[in-house]
């Protein structure tokens, strides 16, 4: 007589999932650092010329929110070029880039970095500018897993083309799966949300591409077949680990929120919606956060042990800077100053009271159009995912404001989940009926 195999405790499965994912990423990154560097540098030199022509912060269509970030991508290229200065493990833990006195010359300095040294002998050119190395060890820099192998074959322009193909292929897969699993409306909500955050610019930058690629892959995994809640939580833990490993704090929250929203929209989950699903959403978020935090902290510990540097102190300092008050354009980023700035900006354009009136109307319309108390409660899990990005912005207010020209794309999650929440919780016909009833 056969007996059903007993499941291992969730904590053990979670530990195995985290350790397995981190080990896979670690080995892949170590392999990327072990690749020969000469052809990489040849293509990095061509890439530097491309960035010199474009500028570090090209702004398309004259719109600040369409601003690119060639500066950060140039730092990534620096790391790809310098990866064989040290043995692979030490280089992987040190993550060497180069400081310059004037950041505006970074692309020029990248080209000089390739030119200044005879790499066969290590001899230095006497006419080269002084480039000071610095360690960027608080991040894993897992994007080098694909960036460095691609730079063996092609320059930066080719990397962009590959990223466009990969991202839009994943987007197409997610849209098809949403249409099949959750209906046409869900696919339209997702498409609208991604168009609203100018997804067509995302593959143009390595640093923008990373989180969207992970998030779309997570959505595709969630929608591939029905996932139990415990399996979903394990998947979110793996996504959090991959995000911390590969991202530079761009739009990490979407790798949690987009897959979780897709799961909540599946018919079998809609039948169970309500307070229990809110608990599952919170539990899944905690799993994602655990994977994210443990992976990131793991780099600080391992890099400190390998390099002998106090990576932990630098990381904790940077975390404090990004989550507590700092300055932006000379203004201290306290909540009082932030709200004061918003008021002054709107009031100077005579928009404060009109904006307040519009907000009051929208709140009233929302209340009037609620289908029923039952419908509102059933839609609460989607309300939680809708609020994830604003909550993330509040938690990392300094970073989110200082880099608002790219962090804003995390609002795609708010649009996607928000449209779903409004559809399931509200009906404009209910508002009309209530208004007609009140006028009788």
LUMGU-739527 format. One record per residue (C-alpha): residue number from 1; y, x, z. Coordinates in Angstrom, 1 decimal. Layout:
residues N
+-----+--------+--------+--------+
: pos :     py :     px :     pz :
+-----+--------+--------+--------+
: NUM :      Y :      X :      Z :
...
+-----+--------+--------+--------+
This chain:
residues 440
+-----+--------+--------+--------+
: pos :     py :     px :     pz :
+-----+--------+--------+--------+
:   1 :    0.0 :    0.0 :    0.0 :
:   2 :    3.4 :    1.5 :   -1.1 :
:   3 :    6.3 :    1.6 :    1.3 :
:   4 :    9.9 :    1.6 :    0.2 :
:   5 :   11.6 :    5.0 :    0.6 :
:   6 :   14.2 :    4.8 :    3.3 :
:   7 :   17.7 :    5.8 :    2.3 :
:   8 :   19.3 :    8.8 :    3.9 :
:   9 :   22.3 :    8.1 :    6.1 :
:  10 :   25.6 :    7.7 :    4.1 :
:  11 :   27.2 :   10.7 :    5.9 :
:  12 :   24.4 :   13.0 :    4.6 :
:  13 :   24.6 :   11.6 :    1.1 :
:  14 :   28.4 :   12.1 :    1.2 :
:  15 :   28.0 :   15.7 :    2.4 :
:  16 :   25.5 :   16.4 :   -0.4 :
:  17 :   27.8 :   14.8 :   -3.0 :
:  18 :   30.8 :   16.8 :   -1.8 :
:  19 :   28.9 :   20.1 :   -1.6 :
:  20 :   27.2 :   19.6 :   -5.0 :
:  21 :   30.5 :   18.8 :   -6.7 :
:  22 :   32.3 :   21.7 :   -5.1 :
:  23 :   29.5 :   24.1 :   -6.0 :
:  24 :   29.5 :   23.0 :   -9.7 :
:  25 :   33.3 :   23.3 :  -10.0 :
:  26 :   33.2 :   26.7 :   -8.2 :
:  27 :   30.6 :   28.1 :  -10.6 :
:  28 :   32.4 :   26.8 :  -13.6 :
:  29 :   35.7 :   28.3 :  -12.5 :
:  30 :   34.1 :   31.6 :  -11.7 :
:  31 :   32.5 :   31.6 :  -15.2 :
:  32 :   36.0 :   30.9 :  -16.7 :
:  33 :   37.4 :   33.9 :  -14.8 :
:  34 :   34.5 :   36.1 :  -16.0 :
:  35 :   35.4 :   35.5 :  -19.7 :
:  36 :   36.8 :   38.5 :  -21.6 :
:  37 :   40.6 :   38.6 :  -21.6 :
:  38 :   41.7 :   40.3 :  -24.8 :
:  39 :   41.4 :   37.3 :  -27.1 :
:  40 :   42.8 :   35.0 :  -24.4 :
:  41 :   45.9 :   37.2 :  -24.2 :
:  42 :   46.2 :   37.2 :  -28.0 :
:  43 :   46.4 :   33.4 :  -28.0 :
:  44 :   48.6 :   33.4 :  -24.8 :
:  45 :   51.1 :   35.5 :  -26.7 :
:  46 :   51.2 :   33.0 :  -29.5 :
:  47 :   51.5 :   30.3 :  -26.9 :
:  48 :   54.5 :   32.0 :  -25.3 :
:  49 :   56.2 :   32.0 :  -28.7 :
:  50 :   55.7 :   28.2 :  -29.0 :
:  51 :   57.2 :   27.7 :  -25.5 :
:  52 :   60.1 :   29.9 :  -26.3 :
:  53 :   60.9 :   27.7 :  -29.3 :
:  54 :   60.5 :   24.5 :  -27.4 :
:  55 :   62.2 :   25.5 :  -24.1 :
:  56 :   60.8 :   25.1 :  -20.6 :
:  57 :   61.9 :   21.5 :  -20.1 :
:  58 :   62.2 :   19.8 :  -23.5 :
:  59 :   63.4 :   16.2 :  -23.2 :
:  60 :   62.3 :   13.7 :  -25.9 :
:  61 :   64.3 :   10.8 :  -27.1 :
:  62 :   67.1 :   11.9 :  -24.7 :
:  63 :   65.3 :   10.2 :  -21.8 :
:  64 :   64.7 :   12.1 :  -18.5 :
:  65 :   61.4 :   10.4 :  -17.9 :
:  66 :   60.1 :   11.8 :  -21.2 :
:  67 :   60.9 :   15.3 :  -20.0 :
:  68 :   58.0 :   17.8 :  -20.5 :
:  69 :   57.1 :   20.7 :  -18.1 :
:  70 :   56.5 :   23.8 :  -20.1 :
:  71 :   57.5 :   25.8 :  -17.0 :
:  72 :   54.4 :   24.9 :  -15.1 :
:  73 :   52.2 :   25.2 :  -18.2 :
:  74 :   53.6 :   28.7 :  -18.6 :
:  75 :   52.5 :   29.6 :  -15.1 :
:  76 :   49.0 :   28.3 :  -16.1 :
:  77 :   49.1 :   30.5 :  -19.1 :
:  78 :   50.1 :   33.5 :  -16.9 :
:  79 :   47.0 :   32.9 :  -14.8 :
:  80 :   44.8 :   32.6 :  -17.8 :
:  81 :   46.1 :   35.9 :  -19.1 :
:  82 :   45.9 :   37.8 :  -15.9 :
:  83 :   42.4 :   36.5 :  -14.8 :
:  84 :   40.6 :   39.8 :  -15.6 :
:  85 :   43.1 :   42.1 :  -13.7 :
:  86 :   40.7 :   41.8 :  -10.7 :
:  87 :   36.9 :   41.2 :  -10.4 :
:  88 :   36.2 :   37.5 :  -11.1 :
:  89 :   35.8 :   36.2 :   -7.5 :
:  90 :   38.8 :   38.1 :   -6.2 :
:  91 :   40.9 :   37.0 :   -9.2 :
:  92 :   39.8 :   33.4 :   -8.7 :
:  93 :   40.8 :   33.5 :   -5.1 :
:  94 :   44.1 :   35.3 :   -5.7 :
:  95 :   45.4 :   33.3 :   -8.7 :
:  96 :   48.0 :   35.8 :   -9.8 :
:  97 :   51.1 :   34.8 :  -11.7 :
:  98 :   54.4 :   36.6 :  -12.0 :
:  99 :   57.8 :   36.1 :  -10.5 :
: 100 :   61.0 :   36.4 :  -12.4 :
: 101 :   64.6 :   36.6 :  -11.1 :
: 102 :   65.7 :   33.9 :  -13.7 :
: 103 :   63.1 :   31.2 :  -14.1 :
: 104 :   64.7 :   30.2 :  -17.5 :
: 105 :   63.2 :   33.4 :  -19.0 :
: 106 :   59.7 :   32.6 :  -17.9 :
: 107 :   58.3 :   32.2 :  -21.5 :
: 108 :   60.0 :   35.5 :  -22.5 :
: 109 :   58.4 :   37.2 :  -19.5 :
: 110 :   55.0 :   35.8 :  -20.4 :
: 111 :   55.3 :   37.4 :  -23.9 :
: 112 :   56.5 :   40.7 :  -22.2 :
: 113 :   53.5 :   40.6 :  -19.9 :
: 114 :   51.2 :   40.7 :  -22.9 :
: 115 :   53.2 :   43.4 :  -24.6 :
: 116 :   54.1 :   45.6 :  -21.7 :
: 117 :   50.7 :   47.1 :  -21.0 :
: 118 :   48.1 :   48.9 :  -23.0 :
: 119 :   45.2 :   46.9 :  -21.8 :
: 120 :   42.6 :   49.4 :  -23.0 :
: 121 :   44.0 :   52.1 :  -20.7 :
: 122 :   46.1 :   50.2 :  -18.2 :
: 123 :   49.2 :   52.2 :  -19.2 :
: 124 :   52.6 :   50.6 :  -18.6 :
: 125 :   55.3 :   50.4 :  -21.2 :
: 126 :   58.5 :   52.2 :  -20.0 :
: 127 :   60.8 :   49.7 :  -21.6 :
: 128 :   59.2 :   46.6 :  -20.0 :
: 129 :   61.1 :   44.4 :  -17.5 :
: 130 :   59.9 :   44.5 :  -13.9 :
: 131 :   57.5 :   41.6 :  -13.4 :
: 132 :   56.5 :   41.1 :   -9.8 :
: 133 :   53.0 :   39.5 :   -9.2 :
: 134 :   52.7 :   36.7 :   -6.7 :
: 135 :   49.6 :   34.9 :   -5.4 :
: 136 :   49.4 :   31.1 :   -6.1 :
: 137 :   46.3 :   30.9 :   -3.9 :
: 138 :   46.9 :   27.5 :   -2.1 :
: 139 :   45.5 :   25.7 :   -5.2 :
: 140 :   42.1 :   26.0 :   -6.8 :
: 141 :   43.6 :   25.9 :  -10.3 :
: 142 :   40.5 :   24.3 :  -11.7 :
: 143 :   42.2 :   23.4 :  -15.0 :
: 144 :   41.3 :   27.0 :  -16.0 :
: 145 :   37.7 :   25.7 :  -16.4 :
: 146 :   38.7 :   24.3 :  -19.8 :
: 147 :   42.0 :   26.1 :  -20.4 :
: 148 :   40.7 :   29.6 :  -20.4 :
: 149 :   37.7 :   29.0 :  -22.7 :
: 150 :   39.9 :   27.1 :  -25.1 :
: 151 :   42.4 :   30.0 :  -25.2 :
: 152 :   39.5 :   32.2 :  -26.4 :
: 153 :   39.5 :   30.1 :  -29.5 :
: 154 :   43.0 :   28.8 :  -30.1 :
: 155 :   46.6 :   29.0 :  -28.8 :
: 156 :   48.5 :   26.4 :  -26.7 :
: 157 :   49.1 :   24.1 :  -29.7 :
: 158 :   45.4 :   23.8 :  -30.3 :
: 159 :   44.8 :   23.1 :  -26.6 :
: 160 :   47.2 :   20.2 :  -26.9 :
: 161 :   45.2 :   18.8 :  -29.8 :
: 162 :   42.0 :   19.0 :  -27.9 :
: 163 :   43.6 :   17.3 :  -25.0 :
: 164 :   44.8 :   14.5 :  -27.2 :
: 165 :   41.4 :   14.0 :  -28.6 :
: 166 :   39.7 :   14.0 :  -25.2 :
: 167 :   42.2 :   11.7 :  -23.4 :
: 168 :   42.5 :    9.1 :  -26.1 :
: 169 :   38.7 :    9.0 :  -26.6 :
: 170 :   38.3 :    8.4 :  -22.9 :
: 171 :   41.1 :    5.7 :  -23.0 :
: 172 :   39.3 :    4.0 :  -25.9 :
: 173 :   36.0 :    4.0 :  -23.9 :
: 174 :   37.7 :    2.5 :  -20.8 :
: 175 :   39.4 :   -0.2 :  -22.9 :
: 176 :   36.1 :   -1.2 :  -24.6 :
: 177 :   34.2 :   -1.2 :  -21.2 :
: 178 :   36.9 :   -3.3 :  -19.6 :
: 179 :   36.8 :   -5.8 :  -22.4 :
: 180 :   33.0 :   -6.0 :  -22.1 :
: 181 :   32.7 :   -6.0 :  -18.3 :
: 182 :   35.9 :   -7.7 :  -17.1 :
: 183 :   37.3 :   -9.6 :  -20.1 :
: 184 :   40.1 :   -9.1 :  -22.6 :
: 185 :   42.9 :   -9.7 :  -20.0 :
: 186 :   41.8 :   -6.7 :  -18.0 :
: 187 :   41.8 :   -4.4 :  -21.1 :
: 188 :   45.3 :   -5.6 :  -22.0 :
: 189 :   46.5 :   -5.0 :  -18.4 :
: 190 :   45.2 :   -1.5 :  -18.6 :
: 191 :   46.6 :   -0.8 :  -22.0 :
: 192 :   50.0 :   -2.2 :  -21.0 :
: 193 :   50.1 :   -0.1 :  -17.8 :
: 194 :   49.3 :    3.1 :  -19.7 :
: 195 :   51.9 :    2.5 :  -22.4 :
: 196 :   54.4 :    1.7 :  -19.7 :
: 197 :   54.1 :    5.3 :  -18.4 :
: 198 :   54.2 :    6.9 :  -21.8 :
: 199 :   50.6 :    8.0 :  -22.0 :
: 200 :   51.2 :    9.3 :  -25.5 :
: 201 :   53.1 :   12.3 :  -23.9 :
: 202 :   50.4 :   13.0 :  -21.2 :
: 203 :   48.1 :   15.3 :  -23.3 :
: 204 :   51.1 :   17.3 :  -24.4 :
: 205 :   51.0 :   19.2 :  -21.1 :
: 206 :   48.0 :   20.7 :  -19.3 :
: 207 :   49.4 :   19.7 :  -15.9 :
: 208 :   50.0 :   16.0 :  -16.9 :
: 209 :   46.6 :   15.8 :  -18.7 :
: 210 :   44.4 :   16.7 :  -15.7 :
: 211 :   44.7 :   13.7 :  -13.4 :
: 212 :   44.7 :   11.2 :  -16.3 :
: 213 :   41.5 :   12.8 :  -17.7 :
: 214 :   39.8 :   12.6 :  -14.3 :
: 215 :   41.0 :    9.0 :  -13.7 :
: 216 :   39.8 :    7.8 :  -17.1 :
: 217 :   36.4 :    9.5 :  -16.6 :
: 218 :   36.2 :    7.8 :  -13.2 :
: 219 :   36.9 :    4.4 :  -14.7 :
: 220 :   34.3 :    5.0 :  -17.4 :
: 221 :   31.7 :    5.9 :  -14.8 :
: 222 :   32.6 :    2.8 :  -12.7 :
: 223 :   32.3 :    0.5 :  -15.6 :
: 224 :   29.2 :    2.0 :  -17.2 :
: 225 :   27.0 :   -0.2 :  -15.0 :
: 226 :   27.3 :   -2.2 :  -11.8 :
: 227 :   27.9 :    0.1 :   -8.8 :
: 228 :   27.0 :   -0.8 :   -5.2 :
: 229 :   29.8 :   -0.3 :   -2.7 :
: 230 :   28.1 :    2.8 :   -1.1 :
: 231 :   27.7 :    4.4 :   -4.6 :
: 232 :   31.3 :    3.6 :   -5.4 :
: 233 :   32.4 :    5.4 :   -2.2 :
: 234 :   30.4 :    8.4 :   -3.1 :
: 235 :   31.9 :    8.4 :   -6.6 :
: 236 :   35.4 :    8.2 :   -5.2 :
: 237 :   34.6 :   11.2 :   -2.9 :
: 238 :   33.5 :   13.2 :   -5.9 :
: 239 :   36.7 :   12.1 :   -7.8 :
: 240 :   38.9 :   13.2 :   -4.8 :
: 241 :   37.1 :   16.6 :   -4.8 :
: 242 :   37.6 :   17.1 :   -8.5 :
: 243 :   41.2 :   16.1 :   -8.3 :
: 244 :   42.0 :   18.6 :   -5.5 :
: 245 :   40.2 :   21.3 :   -7.4 :
: 246 :   41.9 :   20.8 :  -10.8 :
: 247 :   45.3 :   19.2 :  -10.1 :
: 248 :   48.7 :   20.7 :   -9.0 :
: 249 :   49.9 :   17.6 :   -7.2 :
: 250 :   51.1 :   15.7 :  -10.2 :
: 251 :   49.7 :   12.2 :  -10.1 :
: 252 :   46.6 :   12.5 :   -8.0 :
: 253 :   46.6 :    8.9 :   -6.6 :
: 254 :   45.6 :    7.5 :  -10.0 :
: 255 :   42.2 :    9.1 :   -9.8 :
: 256 :   41.6 :    6.9 :   -6.8 :
: 257 :   43.4 :    3.7 :   -7.7 :
: 258 :   42.5 :    3.2 :  -11.4 :
: 259 :   38.7 :    3.4 :  -10.9 :
: 260 :   38.9 :    1.3 :   -7.7 :
: 261 :   40.9 :   -1.4 :   -9.5 :
: 262 :   38.4 :   -1.4 :  -12.4 :
: 263 :   35.6 :   -1.9 :   -9.8 :
: 264 :   37.5 :   -4.8 :   -8.1 :
: 265 :   37.9 :   -6.5 :  -11.5 :
: 266 :   34.2 :   -6.7 :  -12.3 :
: 267 :   33.0 :  -10.3 :  -12.1 :
: 268 :   30.4 :   -9.6 :   -9.3 :
: 269 :   33.2 :   -8.1 :   -7.2 :
: 270 :   35.6 :  -10.9 :   -7.9 :
: 271 :   33.0 :  -13.3 :   -6.4 :
: 272 :   33.1 :  -11.3 :   -3.2 :
: 273 :   36.8 :  -10.7 :   -3.0 :
: 274 :   38.9 :  -11.2 :    0.1 :
: 275 :   39.0 :   -9.4 :    3.5 :
: 276 :   35.6 :   -7.8 :    3.2 :
: 277 :   36.6 :   -6.2 :   -0.1 :
: 278 :   39.8 :   -5.0 :    1.5 :
: 279 :   37.6 :   -3.1 :    4.0 :
: 280 :   35.6 :   -1.6 :    1.1 :
: 281 :   38.9 :   -0.6 :   -0.6 :
: 282 :   40.0 :    1.1 :    2.5 :
: 283 :   36.6 :    2.8 :    3.0 :
: 284 :   36.6 :    4.0 :   -0.6 :
: 285 :   40.1 :    5.4 :   -0.2 :
: 286 :   39.1 :    7.3 :    3.0 :
: 287 :   36.1 :    8.8 :    1.0 :
: 288 :   38.5 :    9.9 :   -1.8 :
: 289 :   40.9 :   11.3 :    0.8 :
: 290 :   38.1 :   13.1 :    2.6 :
: 291 :   36.9 :   14.8 :   -0.6 :
: 292 :   40.5 :   15.7 :   -1.6 :
: 293 :   41.4 :   17.1 :    1.8 :
: 294 :   38.2 :   19.1 :    2.4 :
: 295 :   38.2 :   20.6 :   -1.1 :
: 296 :   41.8 :   21.7 :   -0.8 :
: 297 :   41.3 :   23.1 :    2.7 :
: 298 :   38.2 :   24.8 :    1.5 :
: 299 :   40.3 :   26.9 :   -0.9 :
: 300 :   42.6 :   28.0 :    1.9 :
: 301 :   39.6 :   29.2 :    4.0 :
: 302 :   37.7 :   30.9 :    1.2 :
: 303 :   40.8 :   32.5 :   -0.3 :
: 304 :   41.9 :   33.8 :    3.1 :
: 305 :   38.5 :   35.3 :    3.7 :
: 306 :   38.3 :   37.0 :    0.3 :
: 307 :   41.9 :   38.2 :   -0.1 :
: 308 :   42.7 :   38.8 :    3.6 :
: 309 :   46.0 :   36.9 :    3.1 :
: 310 :   47.1 :   34.0 :    5.3 :
: 311 :   46.7 :   31.4 :    2.7 :
: 312 :   46.4 :   28.6 :    5.3 :
: 313 :   49.9 :   29.3 :    6.7 :
: 314 :   51.4 :   29.1 :    3.2 :
: 315 :   49.6 :   25.9 :    2.4 :
: 316 :   50.6 :   24.2 :    5.6 :
: 317 :   54.2 :   25.2 :    5.1 :
: 318 :   54.2 :   23.8 :    1.6 :
: 319 :   52.6 :   20.6 :    2.8 :
: 320 :   55.3 :   20.2 :    5.4 :
: 321 :   58.0 :   20.8 :    2.7 :
: 322 :   56.5 :   18.1 :    0.5 :
: 323 :   56.1 :   15.5 :    3.2 :
: 324 :   59.2 :   16.0 :    5.4 :
: 325 :   62.9 :   16.0 :    4.7 :
: 326 :   64.2 :   18.6 :    2.4 :
: 327 :   67.1 :   18.7 :    0.0 :
: 328 :   67.6 :   17.4 :   -3.5 :
: 329 :   70.8 :   18.2 :   -5.4 :
: 330 :   72.3 :   19.2 :   -2.0 :
: 331 :   71.3 :   15.9 :   -0.3 :
: 332 :   69.0 :   16.0 :    2.7 :
: 333 :   66.1 :   13.7 :    1.9 :
: 334 :   66.1 :   11.6 :    5.0 :
: 335 :   65.4 :    7.8 :    4.6 :
: 336 :   69.0 :    7.0 :    5.6 :
: 337 :   70.3 :    9.3 :    2.8 :
: 338 :   67.8 :    8.0 :    0.3 :
: 339 :   68.8 :    4.4 :    0.8 :
: 340 :   72.4 :    5.3 :    1.0 :
: 341 :   72.1 :    7.1 :   -2.4 :
: 342 :   70.4 :    4.1 :   -4.0 :
: 343 :   73.2 :    1.8 :   -2.6 :
: 344 :   76.0 :    4.0 :   -3.8 :
: 345 :   74.4 :    4.4 :   -7.3 :
: 346 :   73.9 :    0.7 :   -7.8 :
: 347 :   77.2 :   -0.2 :   -6.2 :
: 348 :   79.1 :    2.2 :   -8.4 :
: 349 :   77.8 :    0.4 :  -11.4 :
: 350 :   78.4 :   -3.1 :   -9.8 :
: 351 :   74.7 :   -3.7 :   -9.8 :
: 352 :   73.8 :   -3.8 :   -6.1 :
: 353 :   74.4 :   -7.5 :   -5.5 :
: 354 :   73.0 :   -8.6 :   -8.9 :
: 355 :   69.8 :   -6.5 :   -8.2 :
: 356 :   69.6 :   -8.0 :   -4.7 :
: 357 :   69.9 :  -11.5 :   -6.2 :
: 358 :   67.2 :  -10.8 :   -8.8 :
: 359 :   64.9 :   -9.4 :   -6.1 :
: 360 :   65.4 :  -12.6 :   -4.0 :
: 361 :   64.7 :  -14.8 :   -7.0 :
: 362 :   61.5 :  -12.9 :   -7.8 :
: 363 :   60.3 :  -13.1 :   -4.2 :
: 364 :   61.0 :  -16.9 :   -4.2 :
: 365 :   59.2 :  -17.3 :   -7.5 :
: 366 :   56.2 :  -15.4 :   -6.2 :
: 367 :   56.0 :  -17.5 :   -3.1 :
: 368 :   56.3 :  -20.8 :   -5.1 :
: 369 :   53.7 :  -19.7 :   -7.7 :
: 370 :   50.9 :  -18.8 :   -5.3 :
: 371 :   47.9 :  -20.7 :   -6.4 :
: 372 :   46.6 :  -21.3 :   -2.9 :
: 373 :   46.0 :  -19.5 :    0.4 :
: 374 :   42.4 :  -19.0 :   -0.7 :
: 375 :   43.4 :  -17.4 :   -4.0 :
: 376 :   45.9 :  -15.2 :   -2.3 :
: 377 :   43.3 :  -13.9 :    0.2 :
: 378 :   40.8 :  -13.3 :   -2.6 :
: 379 :   43.4 :  -11.2 :   -4.5 :
: 380 :   44.4 :   -9.1 :   -1.4 :
: 381 :   42.2 :   -6.1 :   -2.4 :
: 382 :   44.2 :   -5.9 :   -5.7 :
: 383 :   47.4 :   -6.0 :   -3.6 :
: 384 :   46.1 :   -2.9 :   -1.7 :
: 385 :   45.6 :   -0.9 :   -4.9 :
: 386 :   49.0 :   -2.1 :   -6.2 :
: 387 :   50.6 :   -0.6 :   -3.1 :
: 388 :   48.8 :    2.8 :   -3.4 :
: 389 :   51.4 :    4.5 :   -5.5 :
: 390 :   54.4 :    3.4 :   -3.5 :
: 391 :   52.6 :    4.5 :   -0.3 :
: 392 :   51.9 :    7.9 :   -1.9 :
: 393 :   55.5 :    8.2 :   -2.8 :
: 394 :   56.5 :    7.5 :    0.8 :
: 395 :   54.0 :   10.0 :    2.1 :
: 396 :   55.2 :   12.7 :   -0.2 :
: 397 :   58.8 :   11.6 :   -0.6 :
: 398 :   60.3 :   15.1 :   -1.0 :
: 399 :   57.8 :   16.1 :   -3.8 :
: 400 :   57.9 :   12.7 :   -5.4 :
: 401 :   61.8 :   12.7 :   -5.6 :
: 402 :   62.2 :   16.3 :   -6.6 :
: 403 :   59.7 :   15.9 :   -9.4 :
: 404 :   60.3 :   12.3 :  -10.2 :
: 405 :   60.4 :   13.0 :  -13.9 :
: 406 :   56.6 :   13.4 :  -13.9 :
: 407 :   55.4 :   11.8 :  -10.7 :
: 408 :   56.7 :    8.4 :  -11.9 :
: 409 :   53.6 :    8.1 :  -14.2 :
: 410 :   51.5 :    7.3 :  -11.1 :
: 411 :   53.2 :    3.9 :  -11.3 :
: 412 :   50.8 :    3.0 :  -14.1 :
: 413 :   48.4 :    2.2 :  -11.3 :
: 414 :   50.9 :   -0.2 :   -9.8 :
: 415 :   51.4 :   -1.9 :  -13.1 :
: 416 :   47.7 :   -2.3 :  -13.8 :
: 417 :   46.7 :   -3.5 :  -10.4 :
: 418 :   49.9 :   -5.5 :  -10.0 :
: 419 :   49.3 :   -7.5 :  -13.2 :
: 420 :   45.8 :   -8.3 :  -12.0 :
: 421 :   47.0 :   -9.3 :   -8.6 :
: 422 :   49.6 :  -11.6 :  -10.0 :
: 423 :   47.2 :  -13.2 :  -12.4 :
: 424 :   44.6 :  -14.0 :   -9.7 :
: 425 :   47.1 :  -14.9 :   -6.9 :
: 426 :   49.8 :  -16.8 :   -8.9 :
: 427 :   50.3 :  -19.5 :  -11.5 :
: 428 :   53.7 :  -20.4 :  -12.8 :
: 429 :   52.5 :  -24.0 :  -13.2 :
: 430 :   52.1 :  -24.2 :   -9.5 :
: 431 :   55.7 :  -23.2 :   -9.0 :
: 432 :   56.8 :  -25.9 :  -11.5 :
: 433 :   54.8 :  -28.5 :   -9.7 :
: 434 :   56.2 :  -27.5 :   -6.3 :
: 435 :   59.8 :  -27.6 :   -7.7 :
: 436 :   59.2 :  -31.0 :   -9.3 :
: 437 :   57.7 :  -32.3 :   -6.1 :
: 438 :   60.7 :  -31.1 :   -4.1 :
: 439 :   63.2 :  -32.6 :   -6.5 :
: 440 :   61.6 :  -36.1 :   -6.2 :
+-----+--------+--------+--------+
